[in-house]
Amino acid sequence: MSPKVPFVNYPNGSQQPENFHFVGGPMKYSVHPSPIGSSDAGAAQVGSQVTETIDVEDDDTIQPINSNARANARSIARSIAPSDARSDRRLNWSNEEDIRLVSAWLHNSIDPIDGNDKKADQYWSDVTSTYNSTTKCDRMRNRNQLKLRWERIKKPVTEFNGCYARISKVHQSGMSDDQKMDQAMQLYASEHSDKPFTMLHAWRILRHEKKWAAFVKKLSKEKSTSTDPTPVVNVEDAPKQRPIGRQKAKEERNGKRKEPEAISAIGEKLDKFIDATTKAEKIAEVQQSLASKKLEVAKEQTKSKMLDLYRDLLCAPTSELSEEAKAERSKALELMASTIFPKDN
């Protein structure tokens, strides 16, 4: 057995040790004759990018010098990281793979609570390493695939988390967690064209995590400060109508507003005036009716008192009255009788 010699790349034309040649290179650089089947067609282009993995043990046209050269070739093959290489066949995601991706995200998450602050490239490289460390070789994913899948998990989970929070706020007690979850599922479907929420397995893992809570809070702040916000408006807390500005008020006073706006404003004022007039007429009618009733009552009371007085005067003795008093009595009785008992014309 020949002694172990480290692999050294000698420049062209330099003195080369015995039993040395370039793996796959032209045989003019080797002291040995060319092996059967080899040709210049397999020459490596210096500086070109490696595009395939070379197995030095299975290729009969390559004769590595020793075990060190073989180990060096294997190291070069492994250096082609699978993190960004895309698979030729499409792999559907399972719930178990989603859970492992979520766990990898939690483990490597950018989170100010735990002080774990990494740049995006390094962060997703760590997530990829964590995910693939527990994944079979034929199910490994690259960094871009994991980032894309996380985006597809994050959006529906965030929206469902909002539905669950609203249900929990309305029904704070007297309802189990499963019942709240069912109502949140119905609310989510009603807001997404009857499409069901399919990421419940991921939400169950994320819902109680501090990193997820901080992440959702950050998303809420970004959404509230975005250029196209979609705020939730409470009808009870809706702001009052803003008063018109000074210029608009002057234009309205001077009749310089646009014709449609002026006509609309006149119509609104006319409607208000009609409503106020109608209410005033109704109030006047009610007051008049009450006054008429009071007047009738007063007349009846006066008539009743006059009738009592008429009876007393009519029944009073007249033997002690003078002729003049009797005449006055007769006139009073006639006047009272005409008032109490009016004659029909």
C-alpha atoms as a printed R data frame, in Angstrom:
    type eleno elety resid chain resno        x      y       z
1   ATOM     1    CA   MET     A     1    0.000  0.000   0.000
2   ATOM     2    CA   SER     A     2    1.329  3.415  -0.955
3   ATOM     3    CA   PRO     A     3    1.758  6.027   1.796
4   ATOM     4    CA   LYS     A     4   -0.991  8.596   2.359
5   ATOM     5    CA   VAL     A     5   -0.207 11.826   0.532
6   ATOM     6    CA   PRO     A     6   -2.399 14.956   0.861
7   ATOM     7    CA   PHE     A     7   -4.122 16.212  -2.295
8   ATOM     8    CA   VAL     A     8   -2.164 19.178  -3.709
9   ATOM     9    CA   ASN     A     9   -3.047 21.154  -6.837
10  ATOM    10    CA   TYR     A    10    0.233 21.898  -8.613
11  ATOM    11    CA   PRO     A    11    0.282 24.593 -11.282
12  ATOM    12    CA   ASN     A    12    0.892 23.634 -14.887
13  ATOM    13    CA   GLY     A    13    4.497 22.910 -15.650
14  ATOM    14    CA   SER     A    14    5.621 22.514 -12.027
15  ATOM    15    CA   GLN     A    15    7.481 19.494 -10.749
16  ATOM    16    CA   GLN     A    16    4.987 16.813  -9.785
17  ATOM    17    CA   PRO     A    17    5.590 13.871  -7.464
18  ATOM    18    CA   GLU     A    18    5.450 10.337  -8.616
19  ATOM    19    CA   ASN     A    19    2.000  8.688  -8.982
20  ATOM    20    CA   PHE     A    20    0.297 12.109  -9.337
21  ATOM    21    CA   HIS     A    21   -2.348 13.082 -11.872
22  ATOM    22    CA   PHE     A    22   -5.484 15.308 -11.992
23  ATOM    23    CA   VAL     A    23   -8.743 13.477 -11.433
24  ATOM    24    CA   GLY     A    24  -10.508 13.485 -14.781
25  ATOM    25    CA   GLY     A    25   -7.849 15.788 -16.324
26  ATOM    26    CA   PRO     A    26   -5.782 15.332 -19.520
27  ATOM    27    CA   MET     A    27   -3.201 12.647 -19.091
28  ATOM    28    CA   LYS     A    28   -0.348 14.875 -20.277
29  ATOM    29    CA   TYR     A    29   -0.059 15.977 -16.642
30  ATOM    30    CA   SER     A    30    0.301 12.393 -15.375
31  ATOM    31    CA   VAL     A    31    3.312 10.089 -15.461
32  ATOM    32    CA   HIS     A    32    1.037  7.078 -15.786
33  ATOM    33    CA   PRO     A    33   -0.513  5.925 -19.053
34  ATOM    34    CA   SER     A    34   -4.097  6.847 -19.683
35  ATOM    35    CA   PRO     A    35   -6.586  4.265 -18.344
36  ATOM    36    CA   ILE     A    36   -8.698  2.410 -20.845
37  ATOM    37    CA   GLY     A    37  -11.822  4.341 -21.839
38  ATOM    38    CA   SER     A    38  -10.619  7.765 -20.737
39  ATOM    39    CA   SER     A    39  -10.473 10.693 -23.164
40  ATOM    40    CA   ASP     A    40  -10.088 14.429 -23.210
41  ATOM    41    CA   ALA     A    41  -13.891 14.710 -23.375
42  ATOM    42    CA   GLY     A    42  -14.040 14.324 -19.604
43  ATOM    43    CA   ALA     A    43  -11.623 17.179 -18.920
44  ATOM    44    CA   ALA     A    44  -12.762 19.587 -16.220
45  ATOM    45    CA   GLN     A    45  -13.028 23.246 -17.139
46  ATOM    46    CA   VAL     A    46  -11.042 25.340 -14.670
47  ATOM    47    CA   GLY     A    47  -13.217 27.874 -12.784
48  ATOM    48    CA   SER     A    48  -16.534 26.415 -14.008
49  ATOM    49    CA   GLN     A    49  -19.394 25.885 -11.534
50  ATOM    50    CA   VAL     A    50  -20.015 22.329 -10.330
51  ATOM    51    CA   THR     A    51  -23.398 21.179 -11.642
52  ATOM    52    CA   GLU     A    52  -23.463 17.513 -10.629
53  ATOM    53    CA   THR     A    53  -22.277 15.256  -7.808
54  ATOM    54    CA   ILE     A    54  -19.312 13.011  -8.667
55  ATOM    55    CA   ASP     A    55  -19.023  9.656  -6.928
56  ATOM    56    CA   VAL     A    56  -15.361  8.723  -7.069
57  ATOM    57    CA   GLU     A    57  -16.124  5.187  -5.948
58  ATOM    58    CA   ASP     A    58  -18.510  4.292  -8.779
59  ATOM    59    CA   ASP     A    59  -16.786  5.981 -11.765
60  ATOM    60    CA   ASP     A    60  -14.415  3.521 -13.449
61  ATOM    61    CA   THR     A    61  -12.768  6.284 -15.507
62  ATOM    62    CA   ILE     A    62  -11.453  8.064 -12.394
63  ATOM    63    CA   GLN     A    63   -8.559  6.711 -10.377
64  ATOM    64    CA   PRO     A    64   -8.071  8.649  -7.134
65  ATOM    65    CA   ILE     A    65   -4.563  8.428  -5.774
66  ATOM    66    CA   ASN     A    66   -5.402  7.520  -2.199
67  ATOM    67    CA   SER     A    67   -8.006  7.751   0.585
68  ATOM    68    CA   ASN     A    68   -7.250 11.441   1.220
69  ATOM    69    CA   ALA     A    69   -8.102 12.347  -2.352
70  ATOM    70    CA   ARG     A    70  -11.306 10.305  -2.118
71  ATOM    71    CA   ALA     A    71  -12.317 12.108   1.096
72  ATOM    72    CA   ASN     A    72  -11.576 15.463  -0.533
73  ATOM    73    CA   ALA     A    73  -13.845 14.615  -3.480
74  ATOM    74    CA   ARG     A    74  -16.641 13.602  -1.128
75  ATOM    75    CA   SER     A    75  -16.259 16.880   0.770
76  ATOM    76    CA   ILE     A    76  -16.620 18.839  -2.484
77  ATOM    77    CA   ALA     A    77  -19.767 16.867  -3.358
78  ATOM    78    CA   ARG     A    78  -21.293 17.579   0.037
79  ATOM    79    CA   SER     A    79  -20.482 21.303  -0.265
80  ATOM    80    CA   ILE     A    80  -23.258 21.622  -2.834
81  ATOM    81    CA   ALA     A    81  -25.872 22.514  -0.198
82  ATOM    82    CA   PRO     A    82  -29.418 21.338  -0.856
83  ATOM    83    CA   SER     A    83  -30.871 24.422   0.918
84  ATOM    84    CA   ASP     A    84  -31.548 26.280  -2.323
85  ATOM    85    CA   ALA     A    85  -31.728 23.377  -4.797
86  ATOM    86    CA   ARG     A    86  -35.213 22.720  -6.124
87  ATOM    87    CA   SER     A    87  -36.631 19.231  -6.375
88  ATOM    88    CA   ASP     A    88  -37.737 17.963  -9.773
89  ATOM    89    CA   ARG     A    89  -40.911 16.467  -8.336
90  ATOM    90    CA   ARG     A    90  -43.616 18.258  -6.390
91  ATOM    91    CA   LEU     A    91  -44.114 17.185  -2.776
92  ATOM    92    CA   ASN     A    92  -47.457 17.867  -1.157
93  ATOM    93    CA   TRP     A    93  -47.342 19.191   2.380
94  ATOM    94    CA   SER     A    94  -48.746 17.059   5.183
95  ATOM    95    CA   ASN     A    95  -50.064 18.310   8.527
96  ATOM    96    CA   GLU     A    96  -47.094 16.735  10.271
97  ATOM    97    CA   GLU     A    97  -44.692 18.666   8.020
98  ATOM    98    CA   ASP     A    98  -46.592 21.902   8.704
99  ATOM    99    CA   ILE     A    99  -46.217 21.271  12.433
100 ATOM   100    CA   ARG     A   100  -42.466 20.707  12.099
101 ATOM   101    CA   LEU     A   101  -42.131 23.896  10.041
102 ATOM   102    CA   VAL     A   102  -44.054 25.879  12.666
103 ATOM   103    CA   SER     A   103  -41.867 24.379  15.390
104 ATOM   104    CA   ALA     A   104  -38.731 25.337  13.448
105 ATOM   105    CA   TRP     A   105  -40.082 28.870  13.046
106 ATOM   106    CA   LEU     A   106  -40.744 29.131  16.785
107 ATOM   107    CA   HIS     A   107  -37.305 27.769  17.581
108 ATOM   108    CA   ASN     A   108  -35.504 30.276  15.346
109 ATOM   109    CA   SER     A   109  -38.019 33.113  15.356
110 ATOM   110    CA   ILE     A   110  -36.973 36.750  15.267
111 ATOM   111    CA   ASP     A   111  -38.336 37.772  18.641
112 ATOM   112    CA   PRO     A   112  -37.487 40.820  20.807
113 ATOM   113    CA   ILE     A   113  -38.842 39.015  23.874
114 ATOM   114    CA   ASP     A   114  -36.019 36.468  23.920
115 ATOM   115    CA   GLY     A   115  -33.470 38.739  22.307
116 ATOM   116    CA   ASN     A   116  -32.998 36.533  19.246
117 ATOM   117    CA   ASP     A   117  -32.268 39.024  16.475
118 ATOM   118    CA   LYS     A   118  -31.012 37.578  13.190
119 ATOM   119    CA   LYS     A   119  -30.938 38.778   9.631
120 ATOM   120    CA   ALA     A   120  -33.514 37.260   7.304
121 ATOM   121    CA   ASP     A   121  -31.089 35.146   5.258
122 ATOM   122    CA   GLN     A   122  -29.378 33.682   8.305
123 ATOM   123    CA   TYR     A   123  -32.707 33.195  10.054
124 ATOM   124    CA   TRP     A   124  -34.300 31.179   7.240
125 ATOM   125    CA   SER     A   125  -31.094 29.205   6.762
126 ATOM   126    CA   ASP     A   126  -31.374 28.190  10.419
127 ATOM   127    CA   VAL     A   127  -35.070 27.336   9.987
128 ATOM   128    CA   THR     A   128  -34.191 25.178   6.969
129 ATOM   129    CA   SER     A   129  -31.459 23.383   8.898
130 ATOM   130    CA   THR     A   130  -33.773 22.761  11.853
131 ATOM   131    CA   TYR     A   131  -36.574 21.474   9.612
132 ATOM   132    CA   ASN     A   132  -34.392 19.191   7.479
133 ATOM   133    CA   SER     A   133  -32.621 17.771  10.551
134 ATOM   134    CA   THR     A   134  -35.836 15.869  11.381
135 ATOM   135    CA   THR     A   135  -36.871 15.119   7.795
136 ATOM   136    CA   LYS     A   136  -36.276 12.107   5.587
137 ATOM   137    CA   CYS     A   137  -33.913 12.646   2.684
138 ATOM   138    CA   ASP     A   138  -36.631 12.272   0.066
139 ATOM   139    CA   ARG     A   139  -38.848 14.838   1.867
140 ATOM   140    CA   MET     A   140  -36.327 17.623   2.488
141 ATOM   141    CA   ARG     A   141  -37.204 21.168   1.432
142 ATOM   142    CA   ASN     A   142  -35.104 24.136   0.431
143 ATOM   143    CA   ARG     A   143  -35.202 27.576   1.987
144 ATOM   144    CA   ASN     A   144  -37.489 29.128  -0.629
145 ATOM   145    CA   GLN     A   145  -40.025 26.306  -0.306
146 ATOM   146    CA   LEU     A   146  -40.142 26.719   3.469
147 ATOM   147    CA   LYS     A   147  -40.558 30.502   3.229
148 ATOM   148    CA   LEU     A   148  -43.391 30.133   0.714
149 ATOM   149    CA   ARG     A   149  -45.158 27.521   2.852
150 ATOM   150    CA   TRP     A   150  -44.826 29.702   5.957
151 ATOM   151    CA   GLU     A   151  -46.482 32.612   4.143
152 ATOM   152    CA   ARG     A   152  -49.380 30.312   3.202
153 ATOM   153    CA   ILE     A   153  -49.695 29.212   6.838
154 ATOM   154    CA   LYS     A   154  -49.255 32.653   8.396
155 ATOM   155    CA   LYS     A   155  -52.075 34.514   6.604
156 ATOM   156    CA   PRO     A   156  -55.035 32.174   7.348
157 ATOM   157    CA   VAL     A   157  -53.780 31.439  10.876
158 ATOM   158    CA   THR     A   158  -53.562 35.169  11.633
159 ATOM   159    CA   GLU     A   159  -57.080 35.785  10.284
160 ATOM   160    CA   PHE     A   160  -58.532 32.834  12.206
161 ATOM   161    CA   ASN     A   161  -56.778 34.034  15.351
162 ATOM   162    CA   GLY     A   162  -58.640 37.337  14.959
163 ATOM   163    CA   CYS     A   163  -61.973 35.504  14.580
164 ATOM   164    CA   TYR     A   164  -61.296 33.481  17.728
165 ATOM   165    CA   ALA     A   165  -60.356 36.637  19.658
166 ATOM   166    CA   ARG     A   166  -63.629 38.326  18.659
167 ATOM   167    CA   ILE     A   167  -65.686 35.292  19.699
168 ATOM   168    CA   SER     A   168  -63.835 35.105  23.023
169 ATOM   169    CA   LYS     A   169  -64.419 38.814  23.658
170 ATOM   170    CA   VAL     A   170  -68.170 38.489  23.143
171 ATOM   171    CA   HIS     A   171  -68.548 35.217  25.084
172 ATOM   172    CA   GLN     A   172  -66.079 35.600  27.942
173 ATOM   173    CA   SER     A   173  -67.769 32.981  30.112
174 ATOM   174    CA   GLY     A   174  -70.287 30.193  29.836
175 ATOM   175    CA   MET     A   175  -68.765 28.733  26.663
176 ATOM   176    CA   SER     A   176  -66.153 26.014  26.309
177 ATOM   177    CA   ASP     A   177  -63.013 26.381  24.211
178 ATOM   178    CA   ASP     A   178  -64.336 23.905  21.647
179 ATOM   179    CA   GLN     A   179  -67.556 25.901  21.278
180 ATOM   180    CA   LYS     A   180  -65.584 29.114  20.779
181 ATOM   181    CA   MET     A   181  -63.446 27.327  18.215
182 ATOM   182    CA   ASP     A   182  -66.505 26.088  16.314
183 ATOM   183    CA   GLN     A   183  -68.009 29.580  16.215
184 ATOM   184    CA   ALA     A   184  -64.660 31.021  15.118
185 ATOM   185    CA   MET     A   185  -64.562 28.457  12.290
186 ATOM   186    CA   GLN     A   186  -68.051 29.544  11.191
187 ATOM   187    CA   LEU     A   187  -67.085 33.218  11.385
188 ATOM   188    CA   TYR     A   188  -63.929 32.577   9.336
189 ATOM   189    CA   ALA     A   189  -65.901 30.715   6.657
190 ATOM   190    CA   SER     A   190  -68.502 33.492   6.467
191 ATOM   191    CA   GLU     A   191  -65.743 36.043   5.861
192 ATOM   192    CA   HIS     A   192  -63.934 33.914   3.248
193 ATOM   193    CA   SER     A   193  -66.700 32.892   0.821
194 ATOM   194    CA   ASP     A   194  -67.580 29.744   2.826
195 ATOM   195    CA   LYS     A   195  -64.005 28.432   2.554
196 ATOM   196    CA   PRO     A   196  -63.120 26.420   5.680
197 ATOM   197    CA   PHE     A   197  -60.074 27.070   7.836
198 ATOM   198    CA   THR     A   198  -57.609 24.251   7.129
199 ATOM   199    CA   MET     A   199  -54.666 25.269   9.331
200 ATOM   200    CA   LEU     A   200  -56.130 24.389  12.724
201 ATOM   201    CA   HIS     A   201  -53.205 22.031  13.419
202 ATOM   202    CA   ALA     A   202  -50.765 24.945  13.045
203 ATOM   203    CA   TRP     A   203  -52.930 27.373  15.032
204 ATOM   204    CA   ARG     A   204  -53.126 24.986  18.007
205 ATOM   205    CA   ILE     A   205  -49.329 25.120  18.311
206 ATOM   206    CA   LEU     A   206  -48.954 28.871  17.789
207 ATOM   207    CA   ARG     A   207  -51.909 30.232  19.791
208 ATOM   208    CA   HIS     A   208  -50.272 30.249  23.261
209 ATOM   209    CA   GLU     A   209  -46.687 31.063  22.207
210 ATOM   210    CA   LYS     A   210  -45.177 34.412  23.227
211 ATOM   211    CA   LYS     A   211  -43.291 34.623  19.943
212 ATOM   212    CA   TRP     A   212  -46.530 34.243  17.991
213 ATOM   213    CA   ALA     A   213  -48.285 36.853  20.150
214 ATOM   214    CA   ALA     A   214  -45.444 39.319  19.537
215 ATOM   215    CA   PHE     A   215  -45.526 38.497  15.833
216 ATOM   216    CA   VAL     A   216  -49.296 39.115  15.600
217 ATOM   217    CA   LYS     A   217  -48.923 42.399  17.511
218 ATOM   218    CA   LYS     A   218  -46.231 43.491  15.069
219 ATOM   219    CA   LEU     A   219  -48.450 42.614  12.101
220 ATOM   220    CA   SER     A   220  -51.308 44.632  13.615
221 ATOM   221    CA   LYS     A   221  -49.084 47.700  13.969
222 ATOM   222    CA   GLU     A   222  -47.835 47.355  10.399
223 ATOM   223    CA   LYS     A   223  -51.408 47.009   9.153
224 ATOM   224    CA   SER     A   224  -52.587 50.079  11.080
225 ATOM   225    CA   THR     A   225  -49.765 52.216   9.627
226 ATOM   226    CA   SER     A   226  -49.977 50.876   6.068
227 ATOM   227    CA   THR     A   227  -50.961 53.079   3.147
228 ATOM   228    CA   ASP     A   228  -54.161 51.125   2.532
229 ATOM   229    CA   PRO     A   229  -55.530 50.237   5.978
230 ATOM   230    CA   THR     A   230  -58.734 48.287   6.566
231 ATOM   231    CA   PRO     A   231  -59.684 49.286  10.129
232 ATOM   232    CA   VAL     A   232  -62.497 47.702  12.101
233 ATOM   233    CA   VAL     A   233  -65.023 50.466  12.866
234 ATOM   234    CA   ASN     A   234  -67.313 50.285  15.870
235 ATOM   235    CA   VAL     A   235  -70.703 51.787  14.984
236 ATOM   236    CA   GLU     A   236  -71.189 53.099  18.512
237 ATOM   237    CA   ASP     A   237  -67.807 54.841  18.475
238 ATOM   238    CA   ALA     A   238  -68.185 56.293  14.970
239 ATOM   239    CA   PRO     A   239  -67.021 59.921  14.820
240 ATOM   240    CA   LYS     A   240  -69.518 62.712  14.384
241 ATOM   241    CA   GLN     A   241  -69.885 64.447  11.047
242 ATOM   242    CA   ARG     A   242  -67.201 67.061  10.559
243 ATOM   243    CA   PRO     A   243  -68.508 70.658  10.290
244 ATOM   244    CA   ILE     A   244  -68.056 72.458   6.996
245 ATOM   245    CA   GLY     A   245  -65.033 74.687   6.568
246 ATOM   246    CA   ARG     A   246  -64.942 78.481   6.416
247 ATOM   247    CA   GLN     A   247  -64.599 78.693   2.626
248 ATOM   248    CA   LYS     A   248  -67.405 76.244   2.032
249 ATOM   249    CA   ALA     A   249  -69.657 78.130   4.440
250 ATOM   250    CA   LYS     A   250  -68.956 81.409   2.623
251 ATOM   251    CA   GLU     A   251  -69.715 79.837  -0.739
252 ATOM   252    CA   GLU     A   252  -72.941 78.431   0.637
253 ATOM   253    CA   ARG     A   253  -73.912 81.820   2.068
254 ATOM   254    CA   ASN     A   254  -73.089 83.687  -1.150
255 ATOM   255    CA   GLY     A   255  -74.772 81.127  -3.379
256 ATOM   256    CA   LYS     A   256  -71.520 80.144  -5.126
257 ATOM   257    CA   ARG     A   257  -71.782 76.440  -4.480
258 ATOM   258    CA   LYS     A   258  -72.258 74.059  -7.334
259 ATOM   259    CA   GLU     A   259  -75.827 73.677  -8.519
260 ATOM   260    CA   PRO     A   260  -76.376 70.025  -7.467
261 ATOM   261    CA   GLU     A   261  -74.987 70.722  -4.008
262 ATOM   262    CA   ALA     A   262  -77.073 73.891  -3.660
263 ATOM   263    CA   ILE     A   263  -80.259 72.119  -4.744
264 ATOM   264    CA   SER     A   264  -79.563 69.287  -2.342
265 ATOM   265    CA   ALA     A   265  -78.941 71.723   0.510
266 ATOM   266    CA   ILE     A   266  -82.168 73.624  -0.256
267 ATOM   267    CA   GLY     A   267  -84.105 70.360  -0.336
268 ATOM   268    CA   GLU     A   268  -82.719 69.327   3.042
269 ATOM   269    CA   LYS     A   269  -83.610 72.693   4.576
270 ATOM   270    CA   LEU     A   270  -87.102 72.558   3.052
271 ATOM   271    CA   ASP     A   271  -87.695 69.094   4.474
272 ATOM   272    CA   LYS     A   272  -86.605 70.258   7.901
273 ATOM   273    CA   PHE     A   273  -88.902 73.308   7.669
274 ATOM   274    CA   ILE     A   274  -91.879 71.152   6.649
275 ATOM   275    CA   ASP     A   275  -91.242 68.763   9.530
276 ATOM   276    CA   ALA     A   276  -91.036 71.638  12.002
277 ATOM   277    CA   THR     A   277  -94.228 73.233  10.630
278 ATOM   278    CA   THR     A   278  -96.134 69.960  10.810
279 ATOM   279    CA   LYS     A   279  -95.073 69.421  14.394
280 ATOM   280    CA   ALA     A   280  -96.107 72.990  15.303
281 ATOM   281    CA   GLU     A   281  -99.549 72.526  13.728
282 ATOM   282    CA   LYS     A   282 -100.098 69.312  15.629
283 ATOM   283    CA   ILE     A   283  -99.118 70.993  18.874
284 ATOM   284    CA   ALA     A   284 -101.517 73.897  18.162
285 ATOM   285    CA   GLU     A   285 -104.360 71.500  17.441
286 ATOM   286    CA   VAL     A   286 -103.778 69.681  20.684
287 ATOM   287    CA   GLN     A   287 -103.624 72.921  22.630
288 ATOM   288    CA   GLN     A   288 -106.815 74.208  20.987
289 ATOM   289    CA   SER     A   289 -108.593 70.984  21.738
290 ATOM   290    CA   LEU     A   290 -107.551 71.197  25.358
291 ATOM   291    CA   ALA     A   291 -108.663 74.838  25.534
292 ATOM   292    CA   SER     A   292 -112.038 73.999  24.023
293 ATOM   293    CA   LYS     A   293 -112.549 71.243  26.518
294 ATOM   294    CA   LYS     A   294 -111.606 73.536  29.361
295 ATOM   295    CA   LEU     A   295 -114.012 76.192  28.055
296 ATOM   296    CA   GLU     A   296 -116.879 73.736  27.852
297 ATOM   297    CA   VAL     A   297 -116.190 72.589  31.373
298 ATOM   298    CA   ALA     A   298 -116.146 76.173  32.596
299 ATOM   299    CA   LYS     A   299 -119.440 76.914  30.848
300 ATOM   300    CA   GLU     A   300 -121.077 73.876  32.383
301 ATOM   301    CA   GLN     A   301 -119.854 74.830  35.814
302 ATOM   302    CA   THR     A   302 -121.179 78.398  35.409
303 ATOM   303    CA   LYS     A   303 -124.539 77.126  34.158
304 ATOM   304    CA   SER     A   304 -124.815 74.754  37.099
305 ATOM   305    CA   LYS     A   305 -124.168 77.526  39.610
306 ATOM   306    CA   MET     A   306 -126.646 79.817  37.860
307 ATOM   307    CA   LEU     A   307 -129.276 77.112  37.933
308 ATOM   308    CA   ASP     A   308 -128.828 76.691  41.673
309 ATOM   309    CA   LEU     A   309 -129.155 80.438  42.166
310 ATOM   310    CA   TYR     A   310 -132.253 80.546  39.937
311 ATOM   311    CA   ARG     A   311 -133.925 77.825  42.005
312 ATOM   312    CA   ASP     A   312 -133.113 79.578  45.268
313 ATOM   313    CA   LEU     A   313 -134.450 82.886  44.005
314 ATOM   314    CA   LEU     A   314 -137.557 81.306  42.538
315 ATOM   315    CA   CYS     A   315 -138.426 79.480  45.759
316 ATOM   316    CA   ALA     A   316 -137.692 82.389  48.081
317 ATOM   317    CA   PRO     A   317 -140.781 83.945  49.869
318 ATOM   318    CA   THR     A   318 -141.948 87.314  48.480
319 ATOM   319    CA   SER     A   319 -144.521 88.365  51.116
320 ATOM   320    CA   GLU     A   320 -142.160 90.735  52.853
321 ATOM   321    CA   LEU     A   321 -140.726 92.233  49.622
322 ATOM   322    CA   SER     A   322 -141.756 95.630  48.416
323 ATOM   323    CA   GLU     A   323 -143.266 96.123  45.022
324 ATOM   324    CA   GLU     A   324 -139.981 97.488  43.733
325 ATOM   325    CA   ALA     A   325 -138.036 94.437  45.025
326 ATOM   326    CA   LYS     A   326 -140.550 92.098  43.529
327 ATOM   327    CA   ALA     A   327 -140.084 93.799  40.146
328 ATOM   328    CA   GLU     A   328 -136.277 93.428  40.373
329 ATOM   329    CA   ARG     A   329 -136.705 89.772  41.325
330 ATOM   330    CA   SER     A   330 -138.880 89.129  38.305
331 ATOM   331    CA   LYS     A   331 -136.317 90.730  35.939
332 ATOM   332    CA   ALA     A   332 -133.486 88.643  37.412
333 ATOM   333    CA   LEU     A   333 -135.463 85.445  37.033
334 ATOM   334    CA   GLU     A   334 -136.245 86.241  33.399
335 ATOM   335    CA   LEU     A   335 -132.578 86.998  32.600
336 ATOM   336    CA   MET     A   336 -131.362 83.859  34.321
337 ATOM   337    CA   ALA     A   337 -134.022 81.758  32.620
338 ATOM   338    CA   SER     A   338 -132.971 83.042  29.167
339 ATOM   339    CA   THR     A   339 -129.384 82.080  29.893
340 ATOM   340    CA   ILE     A   340 -130.084 78.710  31.465
341 ATOM   341    CA   PHE     A   341 -132.860 77.736  29.129
342 ATOM   342    CA   PRO     A   342 -132.014 79.296  25.744
343 ATOM   343    CA   LYS     A   343 -134.780 79.273  23.161
344 ATOM   344    CA   ASP     A   344 -134.058 77.667  19.774
345 ATOM   345    CA   ASN     A   345 -134.317 80.135  16.889
